[in-house]
Amino acid sequence: MSDLEQSLQAAAEVVGADRVVTPSGPDELTLGPNVSVFPSRSVAGIIRPRTADEVCRVVEIFGRSPEAGSLHPYSTGRNWGLGTREPVMPGAIALDLGDLDAVRAIDVEAGWAVIEPGVTQLQLADLLDGTERMLNVTVSAARTSVIGNALDRGVGLRHQRVHDLVGLELACADGTMRRVGWWPDPEVATPVYPYGLGPSALQLFVQSDLAVVTAATVRLLPRPEALRVIRLNFVPEQLAAATDVLHRWVGQGLLHGVLKVYNPAAARGYGTLHPDHFLVHACVDGTAAAVEALTGVVVEEARRSGVFSAVSATDATDEGPGREVATLVERSYAGDPDRNDTIFEMKLGRPADQIDEHVGFLFFLPLVPFRGAAVVHADRLLNEVGEATGVRFGATLHALNSDVVDLVVSMKYERKDAAAPHKALDLLYESFTAAGFRPYRLDVDHTDWFERLGADRELLSRFKTLLDPHQAIAPGRYSVTTTPPRKGVRS
């Protein structure tokens, strides 16, 4: 047998033969369709461990020699718009961590939970229901992985989720289990502090192929006593002025959580009553008195600015066509995910477990300065690419702080018509990076941009050689060891 076949056989002895899938006959083994219609990469096998110990033993098996094969780990496999569960290169062995779904420990008073990769945001939010703590949830489907999204620097409604990672448990290629960052001490309670003493290694394993994460300690946030989402609309001609007003509010601490600004195409997914206008969700929270006061200040500032065409602070309580969506948005800011994926299905037209097969969808995720002129420039670039390709973009600005916004550019299309959106995606990478608006997350067909945008090949290769000399973990979207993936579109 080849080294790869021996590795797969040894893995089957660890996890059970029924939990290892290998190709049968002449057909390639793949991980199924992906919503972005990226080319399906063949995989040499699929391994489904159930415990962190099994993961560690499997990683050691594949770390023994360069010919043993490389593992492509994923959690729930719902990285929609960026490749779903696709590996970057063909020939990897998929390491499906979805069955590692235990919440190992939780301390509401201290504000932390130890969770495994298969734990979903709904699962953890349910455990926190009715407590003084909450999870930083995203607007994606309820059954998406907390760890998977955080490791790719996804954005929750309170802040980037990477800030919620305070400790990581790692299965390393040499067969050891390591921990970095902060972990609960069974002997004595210590404050949650991820940096420790000396150099902090935690961020080495974010957007990384240096080890397999088998668990994480995540921060649980204080649940606000009261919360309200103020909704604003403005016409496209006011984009610069509205951005500068919102920038001032964020800088002066009037708003909490992540301010969200939707262009007209994206706003339709939230049932806006003004279909040709931009939509703003601006959250204020705290004590009931603070929320009442801040709401009054923001509403008065909004009206006095003359920038906004509509201002509402009561959509979640007023009877009307937008009440259900407004209520779901407010609950999400308060740590309660959209349990029935109501908004998710409104935007994509299908339940979460059907979109990879039936929907076409792409993401492009650049960072833009939080200034009116820069945001108008980004909007102009979108319009130029749209005119060149005939593709219409949904775009949502997330204010990560008072200096930078994450621009979520989305394309929804019929799967048979994928060629134009993929061409548009290529043009977006070129035009936005030329303007200095660089992506902070990559899809599986644009991994070459990692080095094109300045990754230090020599330094990162040293880390890889030290920690994973035989490439037990397959090159990912943020690796210096990849070659450009195959191009083309399959319908």
N, C-alpha and C positions, 0 to 999 in steps of 0.2 A: 504494500500500500504506500501511497505518497504520504508525505508529512501532513498535508492537509487532511487526507482521509483518516490518518491516525489521530489527528487532533479532534476531528468530529466524533470519531468513535470513543475517544477518551472523554469528551464532553458528554456524550450520551451516558457513559457510566456514572457521571456526576449528577446529571439532572434527570436521567431516565430516558430511555430510547423513544418514548412517546412524546418527548418534548424537544426533539431534534428533527428537523425536516431537511432532507437533501433532495436534489433534483432526481427525477425519475424519468427515464427515457430520454429522447433527444431534445425535449422542450427545456428552455431556460427557466430557472426558478426566479421569480421576481416578487416584490412585496405588494403587488397589486397596483391599480391605477392611482394617480395622484391628481388632485384638483387643479394643479397648475399645468398639466399636460406636458411636464418635462419628460424627456426620454426615460423609460424604465431601465434601470441598471440591473443586470443579472446579479444574483447573489449565489454564493457557493453553498449556503445552508442557512437555516434559521434555528437559533437556540433560545429556549424560553425558560430561564431559571426561575426559581421561586423564592430564593433567599439570597442575602448578601454573601453568605459563605459560599454558596454555589457559584455566584458571579466571580468571586475571588479565585476559586479553584479553576474555573473556566479560563479566566484571563491568564492565569499562570500557564495553563496548557498551551495557549496560543503565543505566549511570550518566550517559548523555549528555543525557537529557531526562526530564521527569516522565511523559511518555506512552510511554516505551520499555518499560515493564513492570518488575516487581520479581521478584527471584530468591529462592526458598526453598531454601537449602542444607541437605543432610543427608548423613550419612556412610554407614553401612550400613543406616540406616532402621529400626533395631530398638529404638526408644524405647518399648517395650511398656508398656501401662498408662497412658501419658500422651498417646497419639496416634499411636504408631508413626512414620510419616513424613508425617503430615498437616500441611499448612500451617494457620496460624491462620485466614486469610481466603481466600475463593475468588478465583480469577483470577491467582494468582502463577504463575511459571514454576519448576518444580522443577529444582534443580541437584543432580544425583546425583553425589556425590563418591566413591562406592564403588570406582571403578576407580583412584583415587589410593591405591595400596596398597603403596607402597615403604617399606621401612626404609632410609632414606638413609645413615645412619651410626650406629655403636654403639661405645661405649667401656665395656667391662665394668669395667675397673680404676677409671676416673673416675666411673662410675655414671650414664651418660646414654645416651639413644638419640634420634635424630631420625626421626620417623615421620610418615606421611601419614594423612588421615582414614579411609581404608579399611583400615588395619592393624587386625587383630583381636587380642583378648587371647591367643588360642591361637597366632597367628602369632608374636607377640613372645615369648611364653613359650617356644615351641619353640627360638628362637634363644638363649635364656638357659639352656636345659636343661643341667645339669652344670657351670654356672659358679658363681661366688661371688655373683652378683647375681640378683635376681628382680623380677618385675612385681607391683605391687599389684593383684591380680585381684579381680573381683566374683564373686558366686554366680549371675550371669546366664549365658546361653548362651556357649559358647566362642568363637563367631564374631560377637561384638559389638565395636563400635568402641571403642578405647581413648580416642581424642580426643573423640568424640561424647559419651561418658559423662562424661569429665572436665569438658568445657565446660558440662555441665548440673549439675555438682557432685554427681555420683553417688558412692556410698560403696563403697569396696573393703574387703577384709578387714583391711587395715592401718590405713587412715584414709580421709578423704574424698579422692577422686582429684584434686580441684582442687589439692591440695598437691603433686601430682606434676608439675604443669605448671610448667616453669621458663622456657620461651620459646615464642612463637607467631610463625608466619609468616602475613601477612595480605595478601589481595588486596583492595585498596581501590577505592572507586568512581571515583577519579580515574585509575585505570589503573596505579597504582604498586604495587609489592610492598614491604611494610614488615616489619620484625621488632622485636618487643618482648621484654623479658626477657633471659635469658642464652642465648647461642648459642656453639657451639664455634668457636674461632679457629684457622684452618688454619695460622697462623704460630707460635702459641705456646699452650701449654696453660694454661688459667685455671681456678680453682675454680668449681664449679657454684654460682651465686648469683643467684637470679632478680630481685632488687630493683635491682641496679645502683646508679648514683649519681642523686640527685635523685628527682623523682616517678616512681613505677612505673606504667606504663600497662597492664601485663599484665591486671589484673583488669577493665579496661574491656571486654575482649572475651570475658569469661566470662558466660554467659546474656545474650548481646548480639546486636544486629542492626546493629552498626557496620561490620563488614567480614566477609569470608569467610575462615575459617582454612584454609590449605592444607597446613600442617605444624606440628608442635610438637616441642620438646625436652622429653622426659619423664624424670623421675628414676627410676633403677633402684635398688632397695633392697638392702642387704646381706642375703644369704640366711642365716638362722640355722643354726648347726651342729646344733642339735637343737630339736625342737618337740613339744608335746603339747597336745591339746585336752581339757580336763576337762569332763565332762558332769554337769550337776546337774538335778534335778527338784524342783519344789515345787508344792503345791496352791494353787488360786486365792486361798484365804483368807490366804495368806502373801505376797501380792504386795508389799505395802508393806514388810514386814520384809525380804524377800529383796532388794528393790531397794536398801534402805539398806545391807545387807551388801555387795552388789556395788559400790555407790558407794564404800564405804570401800576395797575392794580396788583399784579403779581409781585412786583418789586416792593410795593409798600405793605404787603402782607394782608391785603383785604380778602384774598381768596385762599382756599385750602384744597388739598388734593391736586389733581391734574386738570388744569383748564383745557377744554376741548373746543376746537373751532372746526366746523364741517363746511366744506364747499357745497354748493347746491345739490350736486349728484350724491354726495355722502349723506347729506341732511335728509334725503328722502327715506333712508332706512330708519329714521327716528320719527316718522309721521309728522314732519313739519307742516305747518299751515301756510307757509310762505315758500313755495317750491322753487322760486328763482332767487332766493336770498341765501346768504350764509347763515348758519345756526351756531350759537355759542352755548355751551354748558359751563356755567361758573358756579362752583360749589363753595358754600360757607358752612362752617360747623363749629361746634363747641357747646357751651351751655345754652340753654334756651334764650336767655337774655342776650348773650353775645350774638347768636344767630339772628335774633330780631333786629338788633342794632346794626350789624353788618349788612343785612339784607337791605335795610333802609338806606344805608350809606351808598351801597353799590347801585341800587335802583335809582337813587337821586343823581348820582354821578353819571349813570348811563343816559338818563333823560336830559341832563344838562349839557352833555357832550354834543348832542345833535347828530351823533353818528349812527345811532341804532334806529331801525324802522319799527321794531316791536320790542317790548320789555315785559317779561312776566316772571313773577316770583311765586305763583300759585298754581301752576299747571298740574302738579301732583295732587292737589286738593280740589280744584275746580272740576265740576262735571263738564265733560266735553270729549271730543274725539281723541285728544292727545293724552288723556289722563293715564291710561294703562301704561303707555311707554314711559311717560314722565315718572310714574311711580317706580317702575323697574329701574330707571336710571338712578333715582335717589337711593333705592335699596342697594344698588351695586356700589355706589360711593360709600355706603355704610357697611360694606363687607358681605352683603348677601348676593351671591351670583344669580343671574337669571336662570332659575332652576329648570324651567321648561324650554329654554333657548328661544323664547318668543322673538326677541329682537334679532338674534342670530338668523333665525329662519326667515324673518321679514327681509333681511338684507341679502341672503343667499338663495332663498327660494326652496330650500330642502333641509331636512333634518341633518344633524351633524354626521350621522353614520351613513349618509347617502351622498355627501357632496363630492368625495373623491371619485366616485363613479359617474356622477351625472352633471357636475357643475364645472365650469372653467373659471379659475380665479388666480390672480397673481398679486404679489406685494412688491413694492419698492419702498425702502425705508431710509431716507437721508435725514441728516441733521441740518437745520437752517437757523441762522441767528434770529433771535426774537426781536426783530425790528420791522417796522412797516415796509421799508424799502426792500429788505431782503425777502420778505414773504411775497411781496408783489413780484419780485424777480422770479422766485420759484413758481408762482402761479403762471407767469408768462412762459416759462420753460415748459410747463405742462401743456399749455395751450398750443405751443409750437409743435411739440411732439404729437399732440392730438390731431392737429391739422395735417401733419405729414403722414399719419397712419390711419386716420379715421377712428381712432380709439378714444372713448370717453373715460375720464378718470374720476373716481371718487377720491377725495383728499381730505384728511383730518389732521389738524395741527394739535399736538400734545405739548403743552408747556411743561418741560421738565424742570425748569427753574426760570429765573428772570432773564437769562441770557440765551437760552437755546430751546428750540422746539423740535420735536420729532415729527416729521411729516410722513404720515402713513398714506401712501399712494396705492390705491387698489384698482384692479381691473376685473370686471366680471363679464363673462362672454360664453357663448355656446362652444362646447368642446371642439366641434367641427371647424370653428372659425378661429383657431388658436394662433395661426401664423401672424396676424397683424398685432395682437397683444404682445407676442414674444419679440417682434421687431421693435415695438414701442418700448419694451423693457430694456433692450440693448441701447436704444437711443437715450433713455432716461439715465442710465449709468454714465454714458458719455457726456451728456449736456450738463447734468447736475454736478458731477465731479469737476468738470472744467470750470464751473462757477464757484467751486469751493464748498459745495453742499454734499459732503461725503456720506455714504451709507454707513450705518452702524450695525446692520445685520445683512447677511448675504444669502442668496438662494443657491441651490445646488448647481446651477448652470453658470454661475458667475463667480466661482471661487478664485479665479485668477486675479480678481480685483483686490484680494487680500494683500498680495505682494505689490501689485500696481500702485496701491495706496500707501506704500511705505513700510510694510512689515519687515522687521530685521531678520532676514533669512539666517544669518550666521548665529545670532544669539538664540533664536527659537530652535534651530537645529541642535544646538548644544543641549538645551533642555530635553528635547526629544531623545537624543542619543543617550543621555544620562538615565532617563526614567523609562524609556521604552525602546531599547536598542534594536529589537527585532520586529518593530512595527506591529505589536500585538493589537493595538488600537488603530483602526483604519484612518487614513487622512480624512479630515472633515472639511467644513466650509471655511475654516480659519487656520489652515495648515500651510506650511511652506514646502511640504513634500509632495504636493499634488501637481499633476499636469492638467492643462485645461480639459474639462470634461467634454464628452461628445456633444456636438450641437445637433440641432434638428428638432422637429416636432412630430409627435405621433398623435393621430386623432383617435 
